[in-house]
């Protein structure tokens, strides 16, 4: 992030139809909060638009069913959420201000409805099961993104695959030490001890870090300026001296459950919440990360995702 300009915000909000037509709502006040994690249940976003015309508002959620949200700073902006519009609410702030709130989910249709029914021949590997599940999800609108090298022995005999695609992805992940998720419409699978390709995002007070990172039993909590380069499964780099250490229990036999401090200051993102307001102060990311050598992996549905 070094060298990125962080003084001119930029935001793009597009809503689209199944046929690919779109409408740009970027000129209006946009408030958003997105939640992303390396869990299989779909990521979500709540987006509020102020003073949208009645004619346009009536088309959102009906004709316009998908949303694409990009944000960042001039020179460093990019997609931070895409998904299907699942709920629309409207109301008034006062006599002159109206609002429309849309709730969206990323890949929820594929998660809920993608099924497989096939037989793999003897010699097939775990990645072949992932490919079958990925093909089924593609039919429901989710493309295949980064799939880690998960290895594994070839099947000694044929295997019948029949059921939910997500179950086979979960089974392969648990067997091969990996997690799968849907990120901005793409299926990805990352090793628990691995990460997405690309450089680590360096976070210092000069490059967007806000406050002090904190060591907790869930991971390393970090708050920074909004940065679209922060990706689930990607890496961040912190100065370990800036991390506030968790208090260590003094009781004999007590187990210190705090997340590990990585010796190189490199951490893998397992949760990222973006919050923004084009006419307000919010323009931040709340992150949760774990060390590259940390074997802990707490299910995010247990920590408020």
C-alpha positions in Angstrom: 0.0 0.0 0.0 3.1 2.2 0.2 2.8 5.1 -2.2 -1.0 4.8 -2.6 -2.9 8.1 -2.5 -5.2 8.1 0.5 -6.7 11.5 0.4 -9.2 11.3 -2.4 -11.9 8.7 -1.8 -13.6 6.9 -4.7 -16.7 4.7 -4.7 -18.6 3.0 -7.5 -22.0 1.3 -7.0 -23.6 -0.6 -9.9 -26.8 -2.6 -9.9 -27.5 -5.0 -12.7 -30.0 -7.2 -14.4 -29.8 -10.9 -15.3 -29.2 -9.9 -19.0 -26.1 -7.8 -18.0 -27.6 -4.3 -18.2 -26.6 -2.0 -15.4 -27.3 1.2 -13.6 -24.7 3.4 -12.0 -25.7 4.9 -8.7 -22.3 6.3 -7.7 -23.5 9.9 -7.8 -25.7 9.6 -4.8 -24.8 9.2 -1.1 -23.8 5.6 -0.5 -23.3 4.0 2.9 -22.2 0.4 3.1 -21.1 -2.3 5.5 -19.8 -5.6 4.2 -18.8 -8.8 6.0 -16.4 -11.3 4.5 -14.8 -14.4 6.0 -13.1 -17.6 5.1 -16.1 -19.7 5.9 -18.4 -21.4 3.4 -21.6 -19.5 4.3 -22.1 -16.5 2.0 -20.6 -13.1 2.6 -23.1 -10.3 3.0 -23.5 -6.5 2.6 -25.9 -3.8 3.6 -25.9 -0.8 1.3 -28.0 2.3 1.7 -28.6 4.9 -1.0 -30.0 8.4 -0.2 -32.6 10.3 -2.3 -32.9 7.7 -5.0 -35.8 8.5 -7.4 -39.0 6.5 -6.9 -38.9 5.1 -10.5 -35.4 3.8 -10.0 -36.0 2.5 -6.5 -39.0 0.5 -7.8 -36.6 -1.4 -10.2 -34.1 -2.5 -7.5 -34.7 -6.0 -6.3 -37.0 -6.8 -9.1 -35.4 -5.8 -12.5 -32.0 -5.1 -10.9 -31.0 -8.2 -9.0 -27.2 -7.9 -8.6 -24.9 -5.4 -7.0 -21.2 -4.5 -7.5 -19.5 -2.2 -5.0 -16.1 -0.8 -5.6 -14.3 1.5 -3.2 -10.9 2.8 -2.1 -8.8 5.8 -2.8 -7.7 7.4 -6.1 -5.0 5.1 -7.5 -6.0 2.2 -5.2 -9.7 1.4 -5.7 -11.3 -1.9 -6.6 -14.2 -4.3 -6.1 -14.9 -5.0 -2.4 -18.3 -6.8 -2.8 -20.5 -8.3 -5.4 -23.6 -10.4 -4.8 -27.3 -10.9 -5.3 -29.9 -8.4 -3.9 -32.0 -10.4 -1.4 -34.0 -7.7 0.4 -34.9 -4.1 -0.2 -36.3 -1.6 2.3 -37.3 2.0 1.8 -38.1 4.9 4.1 -37.6 8.5 5.0 -35.1 10.2 7.2 -37.2 13.4 7.3 -39.4 15.5 5.0 -36.8 15.9 2.3 -34.4 12.9 2.7 -35.4 9.4 1.6 -33.4 6.2 1.6 -33.3 2.7 0.1 -31.5 -0.1 1.9 -30.5 -3.3 0.1 -29.2 -6.4 1.7 -27.1 -8.7 -0.6 -25.4 -12.1 -0.4 -22.5 -13.4 -2.3 -23.0 -16.7 -4.0 -25.9 -17.7 -1.8 -27.9 -19.3 -4.7 -25.0 -21.6 -5.6 -24.4 -22.4 -1.9 -28.0 -23.3 -1.4 -28.8 -25.1 -4.7 -25.7 -26.4 -6.4 -25.8 -30.2 -6.4 -23.6 -32.9 -8.0 -24.5 -36.3 -9.4 -21.7 -38.2 -11.1 -19.1 -40.9 -10.6 -15.4 -40.4 -10.5 -13.2 -43.1 -11.9 -10.5 -44.9 -9.9 -7.4 -42.7 -9.9 -9.2 -39.4 -9.4 -7.7 -37.0 -6.8 -9.3 -34.6 -4.3 -8.9 -31.7 -6.8 -11.1 -33.6 -9.2 -13.9 -33.6 -6.5 -13.4 -29.9 -6.2 -13.7 -29.5 -9.9 -17.0 -31.4 -10.0 -18.4 -29.2 -7.2 -17.0 -26.1 -8.9 -18.7 -27.0 -12.2 -22.0 -27.4 -10.4 -21.6 -24.0 -8.7 -20.7 -22.4 -12.0 -24.1 -23.4 -13.3 -25.6 -21.4 -10.4 -23.5 -18.3 -11.1 -20.3 -18.8 -9.2 -17.0 -19.0 -11.1 -13.9 -20.9 -10.0 -11.1 -18.7 -8.6 -8.0 -19.7 -6.7 -7.8 -23.4 -5.8 -4.8 -24.4 -3.8 -2.6 -27.4 -4.5 -4.3 -29.7 -2.0 -2.5 -32.9 -3.0 -3.9 -36.2 -1.8 -3.7 -39.8 -2.9 -5.6 -41.1 -6.0 -8.8 -43.0 -5.4 -8.2 -46.8 -5.4 -11.7 -47.3 -6.8 -14.5 -45.2 -8.3 -16.4 -42.8 -6.2 -20.1 -41.8 -6.5 -20.8 -38.1 -5.8 -24.4 -37.3 -5.2 -25.6 -34.4 -3.1 -24.8 -30.8 -2.2 -21.7 -29.4 -3.8 -20.9 -27.6 -0.6 -20.7 -30.9 1.3 -18.0 -32.3 -1.0 -16.0 -29.0 -0.8 -16.3 -29.2 3.0 -15.2 -32.8 3.1 -12.3 -32.3 0.8 -11.2 -29.2 2.8 -11.4 -31.0 6.1 -9.4 -33.9 4.8 -6.7 -31.9 3.1 -6.3 -29.1 5.6 -8.0 -26.3 3.6 -10.9 -23.9 3.8 -13.3 -23.0 1.0 -15.4 -19.9 0.5 -17.1 -17.7 -2.1 -15.4 -14.3 -2.6 -17.1 -11.8 -5.0 -18.7 -14.5 -7.0 -15.7 -16.9 -7.2 -15.1 -20.1 -5.4 -11.7 -20.3 -3.7 -9.9 -22.9 -1.6 -6.9 -22.0 0.5 -4.7 -24.2 2.6 -4.8 -23.6 6.4 -1.1 -23.0 6.2 -1.2 -21.2 2.9 -2.5 -18.0 1.3 -3.6 -16.4 -1.9 -1.0 -15.4 -4.5 0.3 -11.9 -4.3 2.3 -9.6 -2.1 1.3 -9.0 1.5 -0.3 -5.6 2.2 2.0 -3.7 4.5 0.0 -1.9 7.3 1.7 0.8 9.3 0.5 4.2 10.5 2.0 5.6 7.3 0.0 3.2 5.1 -3.4 3.2 6.7 -3.1 1.4 10.0 -5.5 3.0 12.6 -4.8 2.5 16.3 -2.9 -0.5 17.5 -3.4 -4.2 16.4 -4.5 -6.4 19.3 -3.7 -10.0 20.1 -6.8 -12.0 21.0 -7.9 -15.6 21.3 -9.7 -15.2 17.9 -6.7 -13.8 16.0 -4.9 -10.5 15.5 -7.5 -7.7 15.3 -6.6 -4.8 13.1 -8.3 -1.6 12.0 -7.1 0.4 9.0 -8.3 2.6 6.2 -10.4 0.9 3.5 -8.2 -0.9 1.1 -9.5 -3.2 -1.7 -6.3 -5.1 -1.8 -7.3 -6.7 1.6 -8.6 -10.1 0.5 -9.8 -13.1 2.5 -7.0 -15.6 2.4 -4.5 -12.9 1.4 -1.7 -11.7 3.6 -0.9 -8.5 5.6 2.4 -7.5 7.2 2.5 -5.9 10.6 5.3 -4.5 12.8 5.0 -7.0 15.7 6.2 -4.3 18.1 2.9 -2.4 17.4 0.7 -5.4 18.5 -0.8 -5.1 21.9 -0.2 -8.4 23.6 -3.0 -10.3 25.3 -2.8 -10.7 29.1 -1.3 -14.1 29.9 -3.1 -16.1 32.7 -0.9 -16.6 35.7 -2.9 -19.6 37.1 -0.9 -22.8 37.2 -2.0 -25.0 34.4 -3.9 -22.3 32.6 -3.8 -22.5 28.8 -2.9 -19.4 26.9 -5.3 -19.4 24.0 -4.1 -16.2 22.4 -3.3 -16.2 18.7 0.3 -16.7 17.8 2.6 -13.8 16.9 4.2 -14.6 13.6 8.0 -14.3 13.8 8.0 -12.5 10.4 5.0 -10.3 11.1 3.1 -11.9 8.2 -0.6 -12.8 8.9 -3.4 -14.4 6.8 -6.7 -12.6 6.7 -9.7 -14.7 7.8 -12.2 -11.9 8.3 -12.7 -8.4 6.8 -15.5 -6.0 7.4 -15.5 -2.8 5.2 -17.5 0.2 6.3 -18.0 3.4 4.3 -20.0 6.5 3.8 -19.4 8.7 0.8 -20.8 11.7 2.7 -19.5 10.8 6.1 -16.4 9.8 8.1 -16.6 6.0 7.8 -14.0 4.6 5.4 -12.4 1.7 7.3 -11.7 -2.0 7.4 -11.9 -4.1 10.5 -9.7 -7.2 10.1 -9.0 -10.5 11.8 -5.8 -12.4 10.9 -3.8 -15.3 12.1 -0.1 -16.1 11.8 1.1 -18.1 8.9 2.4 -20.8 11.3 -0.7 -20.7 13.5 -2.6 -24.0 13.4 -5.7 -22.5 15.1 -8.7 -21.9 13.0 -11.8 -20.8 14.9 -15.1 -21.2 13.0 -16.1 -17.6 12.2 -19.8 -18.3 12.9 -18.8 -18.4 16.5 -17.3 -14.9 16.5 -20.0 -12.8 15.1 -19.8 -13.2 11.3 
